[in-house]
Amino acid sequence: MDSLSKTCVVLDSNIYVSAFLFAGKPLRVVQLAEEHQYRLLISDPIQTEVERVLAVKFAYSQTMIAASCKRIWKIAERIVPAIHIDLCRDPADNRILECAVAGDAHYIVTGDRDLLDMPQVFRFTILKVDAFLQRMQTGD
């Protein structure tokens, strides 16, 4: 999978939250980033959204958030989008798109129907977890 280590991927905040709370396939996606199987791209707005959801919706303390997120934020490549996208009804989805465009991502991985149903208007592909894991396994 060495050629895939150049693959740039943006994970939607729902993937991080699912990985931290429920493990399973979303956790496997995060682990592949930790194993340097692809380049994980993140922006401050995505990080903020993940930490906000963990705190507000799941009552994570700041200590729990740091314990869950610290190692991921450390390996991720920080992107500072210089563009503003306003295509989605949810502003958080627009931040995902901005990070992907600015970081020249190959993929966005999400469980968000709004993003998954978007027409192909960007160079990256928007995939569910299963489809992304399949591509990583086959090297597509």
Secondary structure, 3 states (H helix, E strand, C coil): CHHHHHCEEEECHHHHHHHHHHCHHHHHHHHHHHCCCCEEEECHHHHHHHHHHHHHCCCCCHHHHHHHHHHHHHHCEECCCCCCCCCCCCHHHHHHHHHHHHCCCCEEECCCHHHHCCCCCCCCEEECHHHHHHHHHHCC
